[in-house]
Amino acid sequence: MWRSSGRLADGRQIIYYDETPATGRAAVQDRRPLPPIAAMSQLRRDPLLDDWVVLAAHRQDRTFLPPPDQCPLDPTHGDRLTEIPAADYDVVVFENRFPSLATPAGPAPEPPTDPALDARTGAGRCELVCFTADHTASFADLTPRRARTVIEAWADRTAELNALPEVANVYAFENRGEEIGVTLHHPHGQIYGYPFAPPRIRRMVAAARAHRERTGGNLFDDVVAAERAAGRRVVIETSHWIGFVPAAARWPYEVRLFPRRRVPGLHRLDDAQRDDLAAVYLALLRAFDRLFPTPAPYIAAWHQAPVDAAGVPDPDFGLHLQLFTLRRAAGKLKYLAGSESGMEAWINDVAPEDAAGRLRAVLDPVPAGATDHTEQGAL
């Protein structure tokens, strides 16, 4: 895999992850007359929950469900100018034109005159990851080699964003389906570099510390060991990965995928883990698409360790994927209604053991050595 970097017309970075060398894609000029980015994000603290809320009013103007022939994530062809100047690409990452978190950060807030307002600038990083130039595809349609290239891109961006002084946690994710709220149908994901540890990450860190104080063990290792011993909720297991429906699953169909050798983030996976992940991840996505007559809307969320000011990840944290769908049955969605939205007290309509059995029933076998990464170059 070969990496090359360029700049878009408004100064945003674009990075090509190519499967063949010397494509010259990063040197292709962006011919659009774009004004400079004017993202004015702000963080506001909720004192009752001690959580940060991101205020990004400029995102009201972002592109919303354009027709296929106007998709900004397709390659540029002739006079049809898009976010990707090259005429083709394998995997490409670029800074979001409408970022929730601004890079560089906007000006500091005015001295406080509002006694209820605790605010700071919304510094951070928001990037898009396009998995393929094929507008009609999905991640599940990719070859194992292409999936491996996406994994390399995730790992590379995690390492680079962790090193930024304004970033405390890197979150790679994909939203698929209008039910989730996607605004562009082209197969893509996003990467956020948060300037704080998000609530879910913060709660897991606190739980891991309490678990170590109580038992002397690592929470993530012990959860994986317990689910493996129970067995009945395990959906997939290989020499390097294990995926299971958690015993206290919140979503009707939800899988947590862990590497069997714990690492804090995607950038710490070795080659064997990355090879295996390409095949395992594709198998899981394809299984989700077979649960119902039509492809499942899903969120694929990579939970990674928060980092300190020097970019060092929390040593107790265990990288894992949370993959879930909002669909609870054909034609029925799981809505976050009064209990979930109002109280954050979850009620699940599908027994996790039943969900695991249904996923196993539609899961393809994962062949050993499925990923062909011949000619994979160094970053």
C-alpha positions in Angstrom: 0.0 0.0 0.0 1.4 3.4 -1.0 0.5 6.7 0.6 0.7 10.1 -1.0 -0.6 13.5 0.2 -1.8 16.7 -1.5 -3.9 19.8 -0.8 -7.4 20.7 -2.0 -8.2 24.2 -3.3 -9.2 25.5 0.1 -6.1 24.1 1.8 -7.5 20.9 3.2 -5.3 17.9 3.2 -6.1 14.9 1.0 -4.3 11.5 1.3 -4.5 8.7 -1.3 -3.9 5.1 -0.1 -3.1 3.3 -3.4 -2.7 -0.4 -4.1 -0.2 0.3 -6.9 2.8 2.6 -6.9 3.4 5.9 -8.7 -0.2 6.7 -9.5 0.5 10.5 -9.3 -3.0 11.1 -7.9 -1.9 13.4 -5.1 -0.3 15.7 -7.7 -3.6 16.3 -9.5 -4.8 19.9 -8.9 -8.2 20.7 -7.4 -9.7 23.1 -10.0 -12.6 24.4 -7.9 -12.7 28.0 -6.8 -13.3 27.3 -3.1 -13.2 29.9 -0.4 -11.2 29.2 2.7 -12.9 27.0 5.3 -14.7 29.1 8.0 -15.7 26.5 10.6 -16.5 28.1 13.9 -17.0 25.1 16.2 -17.4 25.6 19.9 -17.5 23.2 22.9 -20.1 23.9 25.7 -20.1 21.9 28.9 -23.2 20.5 30.4 -22.6 20.9 34.1 -25.2 18.4 35.2 -23.5 15.5 33.3 -20.0 17.0 33.0 -20.1 16.3 29.3 -19.0 18.5 26.3 -21.5 19.3 23.6 -20.1 20.4 20.2 -21.8 23.5 18.7 -21.2 23.5 14.9 -23.9 25.7 13.3 -22.1 26.0 10.0 -22.9 22.3 9.3 -26.5 23.3 8.5 -25.2 24.2 5.0 -23.6 20.8 4.3 -24.5 18.7 1.2 -27.6 16.7 1.8 -28.6 13.6 -0.2 -27.5 14.9 -3.7 -28.6 13.0 -6.8 -26.1 10.3 -7.8 -24.6 12.3 -10.7 -23.7 15.1 -8.2 -22.1 13.1 -5.5 -19.0 15.0 -4.1 -17.3 11.8 -3.2 -17.0 10.4 -6.7 -13.7 11.0 -8.6 -13.5 14.1 -10.8 -14.4 13.5 -14.4 -14.0 16.3 -17.0 -15.9 19.4 -15.8 -17.6 17.5 -13.0 -15.4 18.7 -10.2 -15.7 16.9 -6.8 -13.9 16.6 -3.5 -11.4 14.1 -5.1 -9.5 15.8 -7.9 -8.1 12.5 -9.3 -10.0 10.6 -12.0 -9.9 7.4 -9.9 -8.8 6.2 -6.5 -8.5 3.1 -4.3 -9.0 4.6 -0.8 -8.8 8.3 -0.1 -9.0 10.4 3.1 -9.5 14.1 3.3 -10.5 16.8 5.8 -14.2 17.4 6.0 -15.4 20.5 4.3 -18.1 20.9 6.9 -16.3 19.7 10.1 -17.9 19.4 13.5 -14.5 20.1 15.0 -12.4 22.8 13.3 -8.8 22.6 12.2 -7.4 25.1 12.8 -9.5 26.1 15.7 -11.6 29.2 15.6 -10.9 32.2 17.8 -11.2 31.8 21.5 -14.6 32.6 23.0 -15.2 36.1 24.4 -14.7 36.6 28.1 -17.7 35.1 29.8 -20.7 37.3 30.4 -23.2 34.5 30.5 -23.0 32.9 34.0 -24.5 29.6 32.7 -22.0 29.2 29.8 -18.8 27.2 30.1 -17.3 27.2 26.6 -14.0 26.7 24.7 -13.0 26.5 21.1 -13.9 23.4 19.2 -10.4 22.4 18.1 -10.0 18.9 16.6 -10.1 17.1 13.3 -12.8 15.6 11.1 -11.9 13.5 8.1 -13.8 11.5 5.5 -12.7 8.0 4.3 -13.9 6.9 0.9 -13.6 3.1 0.6 -13.9 2.8 -3.2 -14.6 5.0 -6.2 -17.6 2.9 -7.0 -20.6 5.0 -6.0 -23.0 2.0 -6.0 -20.9 -0.3 -3.8 -20.9 -0.8 0.0 -18.1 -1.9 2.3 -19.4 -5.4 2.2 -18.8 -5.5 -1.6 -15.1 -4.8 -1.2 -12.4 -7.4 -1.8 -10.3 -8.6 1.2 -7.4 -6.6 -0.2 -9.4 -3.4 -0.5 -10.7 -3.9 3.1 -7.1 -4.3 4.2 -6.2 -1.0 2.5 -9.0 0.7 4.4 -7.6 -0.8 7.6 -4.1 0.6 6.7 -5.7 4.0 6.3 -7.5 3.8 9.6 -4.3 2.8 11.4 -2.2 5.5 9.7 -4.8 8.2 10.5 -5.1 7.0 14.1 -1.3 7.3 14.6 -1.1 10.7 13.0 -4.1 12.2 14.8 -3.1 10.8 18.2 0.1 12.9 17.8 -1.9 16.2 17.4 -1.8 18.3 20.6 -5.5 19.1 20.3 -6.6 15.4 20.0 -7.5 13.3 23.0 -9.4 10.4 21.3 -9.6 9.1 17.7 -12.9 7.6 16.5 -13.2 5.8 13.2 -16.7 5.0 12.2 -19.2 4.3 9.3 -22.8 5.2 9.2 -24.7 3.2 6.5 -28.4 3.9 5.5 -30.8 6.8 5.6 -32.3 5.4 8.8 -29.0 6.2 10.5 -29.0 9.7 9.1 -26.4 9.6 6.3 -26.3 12.6 4.0 -24.2 11.0 1.2 -24.8 7.5 -0.2 -21.3 6.9 -1.6 -19.6 4.2 0.5 -17.5 6.1 3.1 -16.8 6.5 6.7 -15.4 9.2 9.0 -12.7 9.8 11.5 -13.0 12.3 14.4 -10.1 13.5 16.4 -11.9 14.7 19.6 -10.3 17.2 21.9 -11.8 15.3 24.8 -12.6 11.7 25.7 -16.3 11.2 24.7 -18.7 10.0 27.4 -18.6 6.3 26.3 -14.8 6.1 26.2 -14.6 8.0 29.6 -17.0 5.5 31.2 -15.1 2.5 29.9 -11.8 3.9 31.2 -13.4 4.5 34.6 -14.9 0.9 34.6 -11.5 -0.6 33.6 -9.7 1.2 36.5 -12.4 0.2 39.0 -12.1 -3.4 37.7 -8.3 -3.5 38.1 -8.5 -2.1 41.6 -11.2 -4.7 42.5 -9.7 -7.8 40.8 -6.2 -7.0 39.6 -7.2 -7.9 36.1 -7.9 -6.1 32.8 -11.6 -5.5 32.2 -11.4 -5.9 28.4 -9.4 -9.2 28.7 -11.8 -10.5 31.3 -15.0 -9.6 29.3 -13.6 -11.4 26.2 -12.6 -14.4 28.3 -16.0 -14.7 30.0 -17.9 -14.4 26.6 -15.5 -17.0 25.1 -16.1 -19.4 28.0 -19.9 -18.9 27.8 -19.7 -19.5 24.1 -23.4 -19.2 23.2 -23.2 -15.5 22.2 -20.0 -15.9 20.1 -20.7 -15.2 16.5 -17.2 -15.5 14.9 -13.8 -16.6 16.2 -10.5 -16.9 14.4 -6.9 -17.1 15.4 -6.7 -13.4 15.9 -10.3 -12.0 16.5 -13.4 -12.9 18.4 -16.9 -11.3 17.8 -19.8 -11.8 20.1 -23.2 -10.3 20.9 -22.7 -8.8 24.4 -24.7 -10.3 27.2 -26.2 -6.9 28.0 -26.6 -5.8 24.3 -28.5 -2.5 23.9 -29.3 -2.9 20.2 -31.4 -5.7 18.6 -28.4 -6.9 16.6 -25.0 -5.9 17.9 -21.6 -7.4 17.8 -18.5 -6.4 19.6 -15.3 -7.5 17.8 -12.1 -7.8 19.8 -8.5 -8.7 18.8 -7.5 -11.8 20.9 -4.3 -10.0 21.7 -5.3 -6.7 23.3 -4.0 -3.5 21.7 -5.0 0.2 22.5 -5.7 1.2 18.9 -5.9 0.3 15.2 -2.3 1.5 14.7 -1.0 -1.1 17.1 -2.4 -4.1 15.2 0.3 -6.3 13.6 0.2 -7.6 10.1 -1.4 -10.9 11.0 -4.2 -9.2 12.9 -4.8 -6.8 10.0 -4.9 -9.6 7.5 -7.4 -11.5 9.6 -9.5 -8.4 10.3 -10.1 -7.8 6.6 -11.8 -11.2 6.2 -13.6 -11.1 9.6 -15.0 -7.6 9.1 -16.3 -8.4 5.6 -18.0 -11.6 6.9 -19.7 -9.7 9.7 -21.0 -6.9 7.4 -22.3 -9.5 4.9 -24.1 -11.4 7.7 -25.8 -8.2 8.8 -27.0 -7.6 5.3 -28.5 -11.2 5.2 -30.6 -10.7 8.4 -33.4 -9.0 6.6 -34.8 -8.9 3.0 -33.0 -5.5 2.4 -29.5 -4.4 3.5 -29.3 -3.4 7.2 -28.7 0.2 8.2 -25.8 0.0 10.6 -23.2 1.9 12.5 -19.7 0.5 12.7 -17.8 2.2 15.6 -14.2 1.7 16.5 -13.5 2.3 20.1 -9.9 3.2 20.7 -7.8 4.3 23.8 -7.8 8.0 24.7 -4.3 9.5 24.7 -2.5 11.9 27.1 -0.9 15.2 26.1 2.1 13.4 24.7 -0.1 11.1 22.6 0.4 8.0 24.7 -2.7 5.8 24.8 -4.3 4.5 28.0 -2.5 1.2 28.6 -5.5 -0.6 30.0 -7.9 0.2 27.1 -8.8 -2.5 24.6 -9.5 -1.7 21.0 -12.8 -3.1 19.8 -15.5 -2.6 17.2 -19.1 -2.1 18.0 -21.2 -3.0 15.0 -25.0 -2.6 15.3 -28.2 -2.0 13.4 -31.3 0.0 14.3 -33.5 -2.7 12.6 -35.2 -5.1 15.0 -37.3 -6.9 12.4 -38.1 -6.6 8.8 -39.8 -3.2 8.4 -39.3 -2.3 12.1 -36.7 0.0 13.6 -35.5 0.3 17.2 -36.4 3.9 18.2 -34.7 5.6 21.1 -37.8 6.6 22.8 -38.6 7.8 26.3 -36.5 5.3 28.4 -33.4 5.4 26.1 -33.4 9.1 25.1 -34.8 10.5 28.3 -33.1 8.3 30.9 -30.4 6.4 29.0 -32.0 3.3 30.4 -32.0 0.8 27.5 -34.7 -1.8 26.7 -33.8 -4.4 24.1 -36.5 -6.4 22.3 -34.3 -9.2 21.0 -32.5 -11.6 23.4 -28.7 -11.5 22.8 -28.5 -15.3 22.6 -31.2 -15.3 19.8 -29.4 -12.5 17.9 -26.1 -14.4 18.1 -27.8 -17.5 16.7 -29.4 -15.7 13.8 -26.1 -14.0 12.9 -24.2 -17.4 13.0 -26.8 -18.9 10.7 -26.1 -16.3 7.9 -22.3 -16.0 8.5 -20.0 -17.2 5.7 -16.9 -19.2 6.8 -13.8 -17.1 7.0 -11.0 -18.7 5.0 -7.6 -18.7 6.5 -5.2 -16.3 4.7 -8.1 -14.7 2.8 -6.2 -11.5 2.3 -3.8 -11.3 -0.6 -1.5 -8.4 0.2 1.2 -9.2 -2.3 2.9 -5.9 -3.3 1.6 -4.2 -0.2 4.1 -1.3 0.1 5.3 0.5 3.2 3.7 3.7 4.4 
